[in-house]
């Protein structure tokens, strides 16, 4: 009797185990998209650097997607991307080596929201 019960349980567990659906793998693209952040504000440029100023006054130095940003300067935009760091060498001739790290927002996509900025800061 004990062998029959053990065998029945083993068969039942095997049936449940084999019918369980394996978890669907998460693609790299899905993981990358879920890690992105969206910002909205007025896009400006200063000395060939792009800056997004949100309606709350927060400013973000932008990196990447320069070919997508140039035509929407002075407009209200929605940017999708992620935080990043840009390094800039500040070594002077004959001086010691130095590097400055700047916090940037790495732009992946750009969407125009309005033809003119409506941020209070502008």
C-alpha distances in whole Angstrom, upper triangle without the diagonal:
4,5,5,6,9,10,11,12,14,15,17,18,20,21,23,24,26,27,29,33,34,37,40,43,46,49,52,54,52,52,55,56,54,56,59,62,64,68,71,74,78,78,81,82,84,86,83,80,78,77,75,76,74,75,75,77,74,75,73,75,73,72,71,72,76,76,75,76,80,80,79,81,82,80,77,74,70,69,65,64,63,65,66,69,72,74,78,80,83,84,88,91,91,88,85,82,80,78,77,74,74,71,71,69,68,68,66,67,70,71,74,74,78,81,82,81,80,79,81,82,84
4,5,5,6,9,10,11,12,14,15,16,18,20,21,22,24,26,27,31,32,35,38,40,44,47,49,52,50,49,53,54,52,53,57,59,62,65,68,72,75,76,78,80,82,83,80,77,76,75,73,74,72,73,72,74,72,73,71,72,71,69,69,70,73,74,72,74,78,78,77,79,80,78,75,71,68,66,63,62,60,62,63,66,69,71,75,77,80,81,85,87,88,85,82,79,77,74,74,70,71,68,68,66,65,66,64,65,68,69,72,72,76,79,80,79,78,77,79,80,82
4,5,5,6,8,10,10,12,14,15,16,18,20,21,22,24,26,29,31,34,37,39,42,45,48,50,48,48,52,53,51,53,56,59,61,65,68,71,75,75,78,79,81,82,79,76,75,74,72,73,71,73,72,74,71,72,70,71,70,68,68,68,72,73,71,73,76,77,76,78,79,77,74,71,67,65,62,61,60,61,62,65,68,70,74,76,79,80,84,86,87,84,81,78,76,74,73,70,70,67,67,65,64,65,62,64,67,68,71,71,75,78,80,78,78,77,79,80,81
4,5,5,6,9,10,10,12,14,15,16,18,20,21,22,24,28,30,33,36,38,42,44,47,50,48,48,51,52,50,52,56,58,60,64,67,71,74,74,77,78,80,82,79,76,74,74,72,73,71,72,71,74,71,72,70,71,69,68,67,68,72,72,70,72,76,76,75,77,79,76,73,70,66,65,61,60,59,61,62,65,68,70,74,76,79,81,85,87,87,85,82,79,77,74,74,70,70,67,67,65,64,64,62,63,66,67,70,70,74,77,78,77,77,76,78,79,81
4,5,5,6,9,10,10,12,14,15,16,18,20,21,23,26,28,31,34,37,40,43,46,48,46,45,49,50,48,50,53,55,58,61,64,68,71,72,75,76,78,79,77,74,72,71,69,70,68,69,68,71,68,69,67,68,67,66,65,66,69,70,68,70,74,74,73,75,76,73,70,67,63,62,59,58,57,59,60,63,66,68,72,74,77,79,83,85,85,83,79,76,75,72,71,68,68,65,65,62,61,62,60,61,64,64,68,68,71,75,76,75,74,73,75,76,78
4,5,5,6,9,10,11,12,14,15,16,18,20,21,25,26,29,32,34,38,41,43,46,44,43,47,48,46,48,51,54,56,60,63,66,70,70,73,74,76,77,75,72,70,69,67,68,66,68,67,69,66,67,65,66,65,64,63,64,67,68,66,68,72,72,71,73,74,72,69,66,62,60,57,56,55,56,58,60,63,65,69,71,74,76,80,82,82,80,76,73,72,69,68,65,65,62,62,60,59,60,58,59,62,63,66,66,70,73,75,73,73,72,74,74,76
4,5,5,6,9,10,10,12,14,15,16,18,20,24,25,28,31,34,37,40,43,45,43,43,47,48,46,48,51,54,56,60,63,66,70,70,73,74,76,77,74,72,70,69,67,69,67,68,68,70,67,68,65,67,65,64,62,63,67,67,66,68,71,72,70,73,74,72,69,65,62,60,57,56,55,57,58,61,64,66,69,72,75,76,80,82,83,80,77,74,72,70,69,65,66,63,62,60,59,60,57,58,62,62,66,66,70,73,74,73,73,72,74,75,77
4,5,5,6,9,10,11,12,14,15,17,18,22,24,27,30,33,36,39,42,44,42,42,46,46,45,47,50,52,55,58,61,65,68,68,72,73,75,76,74,71,69,68,66,67,65,67,66,68,66,67,64,66,64,63,62,62,66,66,64,66,70,70,69,71,73,70,67,64,60,59,55,55,54,56,57,60,63,65,69,72,75,76,80,82,83,81,77,74,72,70,69,65,65,62,62,60,58,59,56,57,60,61,64,64,68,71,73,71,71,70,73,73,75
4,5,5,6,8,10,11,12,14,15,17,20,22,25,28,30,33,37,39,42,39,39,43,44,42,44,47,49,52,56,58,62,65,66,69,70,72,73,71,68,66,65,63,64,62,64,63,65,62,63,61,63,61,60,59,60,63,64,62,64,68,68,67,69,70,67,64,61,58,56,53,52,51,53,54,57,60,62,66,68,71,73,77,79,80,77,74,71,69,66,66,62,62,59,59,57,55,56,54,55,58,58,62,62,65,69,70,69,68,67,70,70,72
4,5,5,6,9,10,10,12,14,15,19,20,23,27,29,32,35,38,40,38,38,42,43,41,43,46,49,51,55,58,61,65,65,68,69,71,72,69,67,65,64,62,64,62,63,63,65,62,63,60,61,60,59,57,58,62,62,61,63,66,67,66,68,69,67,64,61,57,55,52,51,50,52,53,56,59,61,64,67,70,71,75,77,78,76,72,69,67,65,64,61,61,58,57,55,54,55,52,53,57,57,61,61,65,68,69,68,68,67,69,70,72
4,6,5,6,9,10,11,12,14,18,20,23,26,28,32,34,37,40,38,38,42,42,41,43,46,49,51,55,58,61,65,65,68,69,71,72,69,67,65,64,62,64,62,63,63,65,62,63,61,62,60,59,57,58,62,62,60,62,66,66,65,67,69,66,63,60,56,55,51,51,50,52,53,56,59,61,65,67,71,72,76,78,79,77,74,70,69,66,65,61,61,59,58,56,54,54,52,53,56,57,60,60,64,67,69,68,68,67,69,70,72
4,5,5,6,9,10,11,12,16,18,21,24,27,30,33,36,38,36,36,40,41,39,41,44,47,49,53,55,59,62,62,66,67,69,71,68,65,63,62,60,62,59,61,60,63,60,61,59,60,58,57,56,56,60,60,59,60,64,64,63,65,67,64,61,58,54,53,49,49,48,50,52,55,58,60,64,66,69,71,75,77,78,76,73,69,68,65,64,60,60,57,56,54,53,53,50,51,54,55,58,58,62,65,67,65,65,64,67,68,69
4,5,5,6,9,10,11,14,16,19,22,24,28,31,34,36,33,33,37,38,36,38,41,44,46,50,53,57,60,60,63,64,66,68,65,62,60,60,58,59,57,58,58,60,57,58,56,57,55,54,53,54,57,58,56,58,62,62,61,63,64,62,59,56,52,50,47,46,45,47,49,52,55,57,61,63,66,68,72,74,75,72,69,66,64,61,60,57,57,54,53,51,50,50,48,49,52,53,56,56,60,63,64,63,63,62,64,65,67
4,5,5,6,8,10,13,15,18,21,23,27,29,32,35,33,33,37,37,36,38,41,44,46,50,53,57,60,60,63,64,66,67,64,62,60,59,58,59,57,59,59,61,58,58,56,57,55,54,52,53,57,57,55,57,61,61,60,62,64,62,59,55,52,50,47,46,45,47,49,51,54,56,60,62,66,67,71,73,74,72,69,65,64,61,60,57,56,54,53,51,49,50,47,48,51,52,56,56,60,63,64,63,63,62,65,65,67
4,5,5,6,9,12,14,17,20,23,26,29,32,34,32,33,36,37,35,38,41,44,46,50,52,56,59,59,62,64,66,67,64,62,60,59,57,59,57,58,58,60,58,58,56,57,55,54,52,52,56,56,55,57,60,60,59,62,63,61,58,54,51,50,46,46,45,47,49,52,55,57,61,63,67,68,72,74,75,73,70,67,65,62,61,57,57,54,53,51,49,49,47,47,50,51,54,55,58,62,63,62,62,61,64,65,66
4,6,5,6,10,12,15,18,21,24,27,30,32,30,30,34,34,33,35,38,41,43,47,49,53,56,56,60,61,63,65,62,59,57,56,54,56,53,55,55,57,54,55,53,54,52,51,50,50,54,54,52,54,58,58,57,59,61,58,55,52,48,47,43,43,42,45,46,49,52,55,58,61,64,66,70,72,73,71,68,64,62,59,58,55,54,51,50,48,47,47,44,45,48,48,52,52,56,59,60,59,59,58,61,62,63
4,6,5,9,10,13,16,19,22,25,28,30,28,28,32,33,31,33,36,39,41,45,48,52,55,55,58,59,61,62,60,57,55,55,53,54,52,54,54,56,53,53,51,52,50,49,48,48,52,52,51,52,56,57,55,57,59,57,54,50,47,45,42,41,40,42,44,47,50,52,56,58,61,63,67,69,70,68,65,61,60,57,56,52,52,49,48,46,44,45,42,43,46,47,51,51,55,58,59,58,58,57,60,60,62
4,6,8,9,13,16,18,22,24,27,29,28,28,32,32,31,34,37,39,42,46,48,52,55,55,58,59,61,63,60,57,55,55,53,55,53,55,55,57,54,54,52,53,50,49,48,48,51,52,50,52,56,56,55,57,59,56,54,50,47,45,42,41,41,43,44,47,50,53,56,59,62,64,67,70,71,69,65,62,60,57,56,53,53,50,49,46,45,45,42,43,46,47,50,51,55,58,59,58,59,58,61,61,62
4,6,9,12,15,18,21,24,27,29,27,27,31,31,30,33,36,38,40,44,47,50,54,54,57,58,60,62,59,56,54,54,52,53,51,53,53,55,53,53,51,52,50,48,47,47,51,51,49,51,54,55,53,56,58,55,52,49,45,44,40,40,40,43,44,47,50,53,56,59,62,64,68,70,71,69,66,63,61,58,57,53,52,49,48,46,44,44,41,42,45,45,49,49,53,56,57,57,57,56,59,60,61
4,6,9,12,15,18,21,24,26,24,24,28,28,27,29,32,35,37,41,44,47,51,51,54,55,57,59,56,53,51,51,49,50,48,50,50,52,49,50,47,48,46,45,44,44,48,48,46,48,52,52,51,53,55,52,49,46,42,41,37,37,37,39,41,44,47,49,53,56,59,61,65,67,68,66,63,60,57,54,53,50,49,46,45,42,41,41,38,39,42,42,46,46,50,53,55,54,54,53,56,56,58
4,6,8,12,15,18,21,23,20,21,25,25,24,27,29,32,34,38,41,44,47,47,51,52,54,56,53,50,48,48,46,47,45,47,47,49,47,47,44,46,43,42,41,41,44,45,43,45,48,48,47,50,51,49,46,43,39,38,34,34,34,36,38,41,44,47,50,53,56,58,62,64,66,64,61,57,55,52,51,47,46,43,42,39,38,38,35,35,39,39,43,43,47,50,51,51,51,50,53,54,55
4,6,9,12,15,18,20,18,19,22,23,22,24,27,30,33,36,39,43,46,46,49,50,52,53,50,48,46,45,44,45,44,46,46,47,45,45,42,43,41,40,38,38,42,42,41,43,46,47,46,48,50,47,45,41,38,36,32,32,31,34,35,38,41,44,47,50,53,55,59,61,62,60,57,54,52,49,48,44,44,41,39,37,35,35,32,34,37,38,41,42,46,49,50,49,50,49,52,52,53
4,6,9,12,15,17,15,15,19,20,18,21,24,26,29,33,36,39,42,42,45,46,48,50,47,44,42,42,40,42,40,42,42,44,41,41,39,40,37,36,35,35,39,39,38,39,43,44,42,45,46,44,41,38,34,32,29,28,28,30,32,35,38,40,44,47,50,52,56,58,59,57,54,51,49,45,44,41,40,37,36,33,32,32,29,30,33,34,38,39,42,45,47,46,46,45,48,48,50
4,6,9,13,14,12,13,17,17,16,19,21,24,27,31,33,37,40,39,43,44,46,47,44,42,40,40,38,40,38,40,40,42,39,39,37,38,35,34,32,32,36,36,34,36,40,40,39,42,44,41,39,35,31,30,26,26,26,29,30,33,36,39,42,45,48,51,54,56,58,56,53,50,47,44,43,39,38,36,34,31,29,29,26,27,31,31,35,36,40,42,44,43,44,43,46,46,47
4,6,9,11,10,11,14,15,15,17,19,23,25,29,32,36,38,38,40,41,44,45,42,39,37,37,36,38,36,39,39,41,38,37,34,35,33,31,29,30,33,34,32,34,38,38,38,40,42,40,37,34,30,28,24,23,23,26,27,30,33,35,39,42,45,47,51,53,54,52,50,46,44,41,40,36,36,33,31,29,27,27,24,25,29,30,34,35,39,41,43,42,43,42,45,45,46
4,7,8,6,7,10,11,11,13,16,19,22,25,28,32,34,34,37,38,40,41,38,35,33,33,32,34,33,35,35,37,34,34,31,31,29,27,26,26,30,30,29,31,34,35,34,36,38,36,34,30,26,24,21,20,20,22,24,27,30,32,36,39,42,44,48,50,52,50,47,43,41,38,37,33,32,29,28,25,23,23,20,22,25,27,30,31,35,38,39,38,39,38,41,41,42
4,5,5,6,9,10,11,13,15,18,21,25,27,31,33,32,35,36,38,39,36,33,31,32,31,33,32,35,35,36,33,33,30,30,27,25,24,24,27,28,26,28,32,33,32,34,36,34,32,29,25,23,19,18,18,21,22,26,28,31,34,37,40,42,46,48,50,48,45,42,40,36,35,32,31,28,26,24,21,21,18,20,23,25,29,30,34,36,38,37,38,37,40,40,41
4,5,5,6,9,10,11,13,17,19,23,26,29,31,30,32,33,35,36,32,30,29,29,28,31,30,33,33,34,31,30,27,27,24,22,20,21,24,25,24,26,29,30,30,32,34,32,31,27,24,21,17,16,16,18,19,22,24,27,30,33,36,39,42,44,46,44,42,38,36,33,32,28,27,25,23,21,18,18,15,18,21,23,27,29,32,35,36,35,36,35,39,38,39
4,5,5,6,9,10,11,15,17,20,23,26,28,27,30,30,33,34,31,28,26,27,26,28,28,31,31,32,29,28,25,25,22,21,19,18,22,22,21,23,26,27,27,29,31,29,28,24,21,18,15,14,14,18,19,22,24,27,30,33,36,39,42,44,46,45,42,39,36,33,32,28,27,24,22,19,17,16,13,14,18,20,24,25,29,31,33,32,33,33,36,36,36
4,5,5,6,9,10,14,16,20,22,26,28,28,31,32,34,35,32,30,28,28,26,28,27,30,30,31,29,28,25,26,23,22,21,20,24,25,23,25,28,29,28,30,32,30,27,24,20,18,14,14,15,18,20,23,25,29,32,35,38,41,44,47,49,46,44,41,38,34,33,29,28,25,23,20,18,17,14,15,19,20,24,25,29,31,33,32,33,32,35,35,36
4,6,5,6,9,13,16,19,22,26,28,27,30,31,33,34,32,29,27,27,25,28,26,29,29,30,27,27,24,25,22,21,20,20,24,25,23,25,29,30,28,30,32,30,28,24,21,18,14,13,13,16,17,21,23,26,30,33,36,38,42,44,46,44,41,38,35,32,30,27,26,23,21,18,16,17,14,16,20,21,25,26,30,32,34,32,33,32,35,35,36
4,6,5,7,11,13,17,20,23,25,24,27,27,30,31,28,25,23,23,22,25,24,27,27,28,25,24,21,21,19,17,16,17,20,21,20,21,25,26,25,27,29,27,25,21,18,15,12,10,10,13,14,18,20,23,26,30,33,35,39,41,43,41,39,35,33,29,27,24,23,20,18,15,13,13,11,13,16,19,22,24,27,30,31,30,31,30,33,32,33
4,5,5,9,11,15,17,21,23,23,26,27,29,31,28,25,23,23,21,23,22,25,25,26,24,23,20,21,18,18,16,16,20,21,19,20,24,24,23,25,27,25,23,19,15,13,9,9,10,14,16,19,22,25,28,31,34,37,40,43,45,43,41,37,35,31,29,26,24,21,18,15,13,12,10,11,14,16,20,21,25,27,28,27,28,27,30,30,31
4,6,8,11,15,18,21,24,24,27,28,31,32,30,27,24,24,22,24,22,24,25,26,23,23,21,22,20,19,19,19,23,24,22,23,26,27,25,27,29,26,24,20,17,15,11,10,10,14,16,20,23,26,29,33,35,38,41,44,46,44,42,38,35,32,30,26,24,21,19,16,15,15,13,14,17,18,21,22,26,29,30,28,29,27,30,30,32
4,7,10,13,17,20,23,23,25,26,28,30,27,24,22,21,20,22,20,23,23,24,21,21,18,19,17,17,17,18,21,23,21,21,25,26,25,26,28,26,23,20,16,14,10,8,7,10,12,16,19,22,26,29,32,35,38,41,43,40,38,34,32,28,26,22,21,17,16,13,12,13,12,13,16,18,22,22,26,29,29,27,28,26,29,29,30
4,7,10,14,17,19,19,22,23,25,27,24,21,19,18,16,18,17,20,21,21,18,18,15,16,14,14,14,15,18,20,17,18,22,23,21,22,24,22,20,16,13,10,6,5,5,9,11,15,18,21,24,28,30,34,37,40,42,39,37,34,31,27,25,21,19,16,14,10,10,9,9,10,13,15,18,19,22,25,25,24,24,23,26,26,27
4,7,10,14,17,16,19,21,23,25,23,20,17,16,14,15,14,17,17,18,15,15,13,15,13,14,15,15,18,20,17,17,21,22,19,20,21,20,17,14,10,8,6,5,6,8,12,15,18,22,24,28,30,33,36,40,42,39,37,34,31,27,25,21,18,15,13,9,10,9,10,11,12,14,16,17,20,23,23,21,21,20,22,22,23
4,7,10,13,14,17,19,22,24,22,19,16,15,12,13,11,14,15,16,14,14,12,14,13,14,15,15,17,19,16,15,19,19,17,18,18,16,13,10,7,6,4,7,8,11,14,17,19,23,25,29,31,35,37,41,43,41,39,36,33,29,26,23,20,16,14,10,11,9,10,9,10,10,13,13,16,19,19,17,18,17,20,20,21
4,7,10,11,14,16,19,22,20,17,14,12,8,9,8,10,11,12,10,10,9,12,11,14,15,15,16,18,15,14,17,18,15,15,16,14,11,8,6,5,6,8,10,11,14,17,19,22,24,28,30,33,36,39,42,39,38,35,31,28,25,22,18,15,13,9,11,10,11,11,10,10,12,12,14,17,17,14,15,13,16,16,17
4,7,9,12,16,18,22,20,17,14,12,8,8,6,8,10,11,11,11,11,13,13,15,16,16,17,18,15,13,16,16,13,13,13,11,7,6,4,6,9,11,13,15,17,20,21,25,26,30,31,35,37,40,43,41,40,37,34,30,27,24,20,18,15,12,14,12,14,12,10,9,10,9,11,14,13,11,11,10,13,13,14
4,6,10,13,16,19,18,16,12,10,6,5,4,6,9,9,9,9,10,12,12,16,17,16,17,18,15,13,15,15,11,11,10,8,5,6,7,9,12,14,16,16,19,21,21,25,26,29,30,34,36,39,42,40,39,36,33,30,26,24,20,18,15,13,15,13,16,14,11,11,10,9,10,12,10,8,8,7,10,10,10
4,6,10,13,17,16,14,10,8,6,5,6,8,11,10,11,9,10,12,12,15,17,16,15,17,15,11,13,13,9,8,6,6,5,6,9,10,14,16,18,18,20,21,21,25,25,28,29,33,34,38,41,39,38,36,32,29,26,24,20,19,16,14,16,14,17,15,12,12,10,10,9,10,8,5,7,6,10,9,8
4,7,10,14,12,11,7,6,5,7,9,11,14,12,12,10,10,10,10,13,14,13,12,14,12,8,9,10,7,5,5,6,6,7,9,10,13,15,17,17,18,19,19,22,22,26,27,30,32,35,38,36,36,33,30,27,24,22,18,17,14,13,14,12,15,13,10,11,10,11,11,11,10,8,11,10,13,12,10
4,7,10,10,8,6,5,6,8,11,13,15,13,13,10,10,10,10,13,15,14,12,14,13,9,9,11,9,5,6,8,10,10,13,13,16,17,19,18,19,20,19,21,21,24,24,28,29,32,35,34,34,31,28,25,22,21,18,17,14,14,15,14,17,16,14,15,13,14,14,13,11,9,12,11,14,12,10
4,7,6,5,4,6,9,11,14,17,19,16,15,12,11,10,10,12,14,14,11,13,13,9,9,11,10,7,8,11,13,13,16,15,18,18,19,19,19,19,17,19,18,21,22,25,26,29,32,31,31,29,26,23,20,20,16,17,14,14,15,15,18,17,15,17,16,18,17,16,14,13,16,15,17,15,13
4,6,5,6,7,11,12,16,19,20,17,16,12,12,10,11,13,15,16,13,16,16,13,12,15,14,10,12,15,17,17,19,18,21,20,21,20,19,18,16,18,16,19,19,22,23,26,29,28,28,26,23,21,18,18,15,16,14,16,17,17,20,20,19,20,19,21,21,19,17,16,19,17,19,15,14
4,5,8,10,14,16,20,22,23,20,19,16,15,12,13,14,15,16,13,16,17,14,13,16,16,13,15,18,20,20,22,20,23,22,23,21,20,19,16,17,15,17,17,20,20,23,26,25,26,24,22,19,17,18,15,17,16,17,18,18,21,22,20,23,22,24,24,22,21,19,22,21,22,19,18
4,7,10,13,16,19,22,24,21,20,16,14,11,11,11,12,13,10,12,14,11,10,13,14,11,14,17,19,18,20,18,20,19,20,20,18,17,15,16,14,17,17,21,22,24,27,26,27,24,22,20,18,18,15,16,14,15,15,15,18,19,18,20,20,22,22,21,20,19,22,21,23,20,19
4,7,10,13,16,20,21,18,16,12,11,7,7,8,10,12,9,12,13,10,10,14,14,11,13,16,17,16,17,15,17,17,17,16,15,14,12,14,13,16,17,20,22,24,28,26,26,24,21,18,16,15,12,13,11,12,12,13,16,17,16,19,19,21,21,20,19,18,21,19,21,18,17
4,7,10,13,16,18,16,14,10,9,6,5,7,9,10,8,11,11,8,9,12,11,8,11,12,13,12,14,12,14,14,15,15,14,15,13,16,16,19,20,24,25,28,31,30,29,27,24,21,18,17,13,13,10,10,11,10,14,14,13,15,15,17,18,17,16,15,17,16,19,16,15
4,6,10,13,14,12,10,7,6,5,6,9,12,13,11,14,13,10,11,14,12,9,10,12,12,11,13,11,14,14,15,14,14,15,14,17,17,20,21,25,26,30,33,31,30,28,24,21,18,16,13,12,9,9,11,11,15,15,13,15,15,16,17,17,15,13,15,13,15,13,13
4,6,10,11,10,8,6,5,7,7,11,13,13,13,16,14,10,13,14,11,9,10,10,9,9,9,9,12,12,14,13,15,16,16,19,20,23,24,28,30,33,36,34,33,31,27,24,21,19,15,13,10,9,12,11,14,14,12,13,13,13,14,15,13,11,12,10,13,11,11
4,7,8,6,6,4,6,9,10,14,17,17,17,19,17,14,16,17,13,12,11,11,9,10,11,11,14,15,16,15,17,18,19,22,22,26,26,30,32,35,38,35,35,32,29,26,22,20,16,15,13,12,15,14,17,17,14,15,14,14,14,15,13,10,11,8,10,8,9
4,5,5,5,6,8,12,13,16,19,19,19,21,19,16,18,19,15,14,13,12,9,10,10,11,14,15,16,15,18,20,21,24,25,28,29,33,35,38,41,38,37,35,31,28,25,22,19,16,14,13,16,15,18,17,15,15,14,13,14,16,14,10,10,7,9,8,10
4,5,7,9,12,15,16,20,22,22,22,24,21,19,21,21,17,16,14,13,10,11,12,14,17,18,19,19,22,23,24,27,28,32,32,36,38,41,44,41,40,38,35,32,28,26,22,20,18,17,20,18,21,20,17,16,15,13,14,16,13,10,8,5,6,7,9
4,6,9,12,15,17,21,23,24,24,27,24,21,23,24,20,19,17,16,14,15,15,16,18,19,19,18,21,23,24,27,28,31,31,35,37,41,43,40,39,37,33,31,27,25,21,19,18,17,20,20,22,22,20,19,19,17,17,19,17,13,12,8,8,8,11
4,6,10,13,15,19,22,23,22,25,23,20,22,22,19,17,15,15,14,15,15,16,18,19,19,18,20,21,22,25,25,28,28,32,34,37,40,37,36,34,31,28,24,22,19,17,16,16,19,19,22,22,20,20,19,18,18,19,17,13,12,8,8,6,10
4,7,10,13,16,19,20,21,24,22,19,21,22,19,17,16,16,14,14,14,14,16,16,16,14,16,17,19,21,22,26,26,30,32,35,37,35,34,31,28,25,21,19,15,13,13,12,16,16,20,20,18,19,19,18,19,21,18,15,14,11,11,10,12
4,7,9,13,16,18,17,20,19,16,18,19,17,14,14,15,14,13,14,13,15,15,15,13,14,15,16,18,19,23,23,27,29,32,35,32,31,29,25,22,19,17,13,11,10,10,14,14,18,18,17,18,18,18,18,20,17,14,15,11,13,10,12
4,6,10,13,14,15,18,17,14,16,18,16,14,15,15,14,13,13,11,13,12,11,10,11,12,13,16,17,20,21,25,27,31,33,30,29,27,23,20,17,14,10,8,6,6,10,11,14,15,14,16,17,18,19,20,19,16,17,14,16,14,15
4,7,10,13,12,16,15,12,14,17,15,14,15,16,16,14,14,12,14,12,12,10,10,10,10,13,13,17,18,22,24,27,30,28,27,24,21,17,14,12,8,7,5,6,9,10,14,15,15,17,18,19,20,21,20,17,19,17,18,16,17
4,7,9,9,12,12,10,12,15,13,12,14,15,15,13,13,10,11,10,10,9,9,10,10,13,14,18,20,23,25,28,31,29,28,25,22,19,16,14,10,9,5,5,6,7,10,12,12,15,16,18,19,20,19,17,19,17,20,18,18
4,7,7,11,11,10,12,15,15,14,17,18,18,15,15,11,12,10,10,9,8,9,8,11,13,16,19,22,25,27,30,28,27,24,21,18,15,13,10,10,6,6,5,6,9,12,12,16,17,20,22,22,22,20,23,21,24,22,22
4,6,8,9,9,11,14,14,15,18,18,18,15,15,11,11,9,11,11,10,12,11,14,15,19,21,24,27,29,32,30,29,26,24,20,18,16,14,13,10,8,6,5,7,10,11,15,17,20,22,22,22,21,24,23,26,24,24
4,5,5,6,9,11,12,13,16,16,16,13,13,10,11,10,12,14,14,15,14,17,19,22,24,27,30,32,35,34,33,30,27,24,22,20,17,16,13,11,8,6,6,8,8,12,14,17,19,19,20,20,23,22,26,24,23
4,5,5,6,9,10,11,14,15,16,14,15,12,14,13,15,16,15,16,15,17,18,21,23,26,28,30,33,32,32,29,26,23,21,20,17,17,13,12,10,9,10,11,10,13,14,18,19,19,19,19,22,22,25,23,22
4,6,6,8,10,11,15,15,17,15,16,14,15,15,18,19,19,20,18,21,21,24,26,29,31,33,36,35,35,32,30,27,25,23,21,21,17,16,13,11,11,11,10,13,14,18,19,18,19,20,23,23,27,25,24
4,6,7,8,10,13,13,14,11,12,10,12,13,16,18,18,20,19,22,23,26,28,31,33,35,39,38,37,34,31,28,26,24,21,20,17,14,12,9,9,8,7,9,10,14,16,15,17,17,20,21,24,23,22
4,6,6,7,10,10,11,9,11,10,12,13,16,17,17,19,18,21,21,25,26,30,31,34,37,36,35,32,30,26,24,22,19,18,15,13,12,9,11,9,7,10,10,13,14,13,14,14,18,18,21,20,18
4,6,6,10,11,13,12,14,13,16,17,19,20,20,21,20,22,22,25,26,30,31,33,37,36,36,33,30,27,25,24,21,21,17,16,15,13,14,13,11,12,12,15,15,14,14,15,18,19,22,20,18
4,6,9,9,12,11,14,14,17,18,21,23,23,24,23,26,26,29,30,33,35,37,40,39,39,37,34,31,29,27,24,24,20,18,18,15,15,13,11,11,10,13,13,11,12,14,17,18,22,21,18
4,6,5,8,8,11,11,15,17,20,21,22,23,23,26,26,29,30,34,35,38,41,40,40,37,34,31,28,27,23,22,19,17,17,13,15,12,9,9,7,10,9,8,9,10,14,15,18,18,15
4,5,8,9,12,13,16,18,20,21,21,22,21,24,24,27,28,31,32,35,38,37,37,35,32,29,26,25,21,21,17,16,17,14,16,15,11,12,10,12,11,10,9,9,13,13,16,15,13
4,7,9,13,14,18,20,22,22,23,24,24,26,26,29,30,33,34,37,40,39,39,37,34,31,28,27,23,22,19,18,19,17,19,17,14,13,11,11,10,8,6,6,10,11,13,12,9
4,6,10,12,16,18,21,22,23,25,25,28,28,31,32,36,37,40,43,41,41,39,36,33,30,28,24,23,20,18,19,16,18,15,11,10,7,8,6,5,4,5,8,10,13,13,11
4,7,10,14,16,19,20,22,24,24,28,28,32,33,37,38,41,44,42,42,39,36,33,30,28,24,22,19,17,18,15,17,14,10,9,6,5,5,7,6,5,7,8,12,12,11
4,6,10,13,16,17,20,22,22,26,27,30,32,35,37,40,43,41,41,38,35,31,28,26,22,20,17,14,15,12,13,10,7,6,4,5,7,9,9,9,10,11,15,15,14
4,7,10,13,15,18,20,21,25,27,30,32,36,38,41,44,42,41,38,35,31,28,25,22,19,16,12,13,10,11,8,6,5,6,7,10,12,13,12,13,13,16,17,17
4,7,10,12,14,17,18,22,24,27,29,33,35,38,41,39,38,35,31,28,25,22,19,16,13,9,9,6,7,6,5,6,9,10,13,15,16,14,16,15,19,18,18
4,7,10,13,16,18,21,24,27,30,33,36,39,41,39,38,34,31,28,25,22,19,16,13,9,8,6,6,5,7,9,12,13,16,19,19,18,19,18,22,21,22
4,7,9,13,15,18,21,25,27,30,33,36,38,36,35,31,28,24,22,19,16,13,10,7,5,4,5,7,9,12,15,17,20,22,22,20,22,20,24,23,23
4,6,10,13,16,19,23,25,28,32,35,37,34,32,29,26,22,20,16,14,11,9,6,5,7,8,11,13,15,18,20,23,25,25,23,24,22,25,23,25
4,7,10,14,17,20,22,26,29,32,34,31,29,26,23,19,17,13,11,7,6,5,6,9,11,14,15,18,20,22,24,26,26,23,24,22,24,23,24
4,7,10,13,17,19,22,26,29,31,28,26,23,20,16,14,10,8,6,5,6,6,10,12,15,17,20,22,24,26,28,27,25,27,24,26,24,26
4,7,10,13,16,19,22,25,27,24,22,19,16,12,10,6,6,5,5,8,9,12,15,18,20,23,25,27,29,30,29,27,28,26,28,25,26
4,7,10,13,16,19,22,24,22,20,17,14,10,8,6,5,6,7,9,9,13,16,19,20,23,25,27,29,29,29,27,29,26,28,25,26
4,7,10,12,16,19,20,18,16,13,10,6,6,4,6,9,10,13,13,17,19,22,24,27,29,31,32,32,32,30,32,29,31,28,29
4,6,9,12,15,18,16,14,11,9,6,5,6,8,11,12,15,16,19,21,24,25,28,30,32,33,33,32,30,32,30,31,28,28
4,6,9,12,14,12,11,8,6,4,6,9,11,15,16,19,19,22,25,28,29,32,33,35,36,36,35,33,35,33,34,31,31
4,6,10,12,10,9,7,5,6,7,10,12,16,18,21,22,25,28,30,31,34,35,37,37,37,36,33,36,33,34,30,31
4,7,8,6,6,5,5,7,10,13,16,19,21,25,25,28,31,33,34,37,38,40,41,41,39,37,39,37,38,34,35
4,6,5,7,8,9,11,13,17,19,22,24,27,28,31,33,36,36,40,40,42,43,42,40,38,41,38,39,35,36
4,5,8,9,11,14,16,20,22,26,27,31,31,33,36,39,39,42,43,45,45,45,43,41,44,42,42,39,39
4,7,9,12,15,18,21,24,28,29,33,33,36,39,41,42,45,46,48,49,48,46,45,47,44,45,41,42
4,7,9,12,15,19,21,25,27,31,31,34,37,40,40,44,44,46,47,46,45,43,45,42,43,39,40
4,6,10,13,17,20,23,25,29,30,33,35,38,39,43,44,46,47,46,45,43,45,42,42,39,40
4,7,11,14,17,20,22,26,26,29,32,35,36,40,41,43,44,44,42,40,42,40,41,37,38
4,7,10,13,17,19,23,23,27,29,32,33,37,38,40,41,41,39,37,39,36,37,34,35
4,7,10,13,15,19,20,23,26,29,30,33,34,36,37,38,36,34,36,33,34,31,32
4,6,10,12,16,17,21,24,27,27,30,32,33,34,35,33,31,32,30,31,27,29
4,7,9,13,14,18,21,24,25,28,29,31,32,33,32,29,31,28,29,26,27
4,6,10,12,15,18,21,21,24,26,27,29,29,28,25,27,24,25,22,24
4,7,10,13,16,19,19,22,24,25,27,28,26,24,25,22,24,21,23
4,6,9,13,15,16,19,20,22,23,24,24,21,23,20,22,20,21
4,6,9,12,12,15,17,19,21,22,22,19,21,19,21,20,20
4,7,10,11,15,17,19,22,23,23,21,23,21,24,23,23
4,6,7,11,14,16,18,20,20,19,21,20,23,22,22
4,7,10,14,16,19,21,22,21,23,22,26,25,25
4,7,10,13,16,17,19,19,21,20,24,24,23
4,7,10,12,14,15,15,17,17,21,21,20
4,6,9,11,13,14,15,16,20,20,19
4,6,8,10,11,13,14,18,18,17
4,7,9,9,10,12,16,17,16
4,5,7,8,11,14,16,14
4,7,9,12,15,16,14
4,6,9,12,13,10
4,6,9,9,7
4,6,8,7
4,5,6
4,5
4
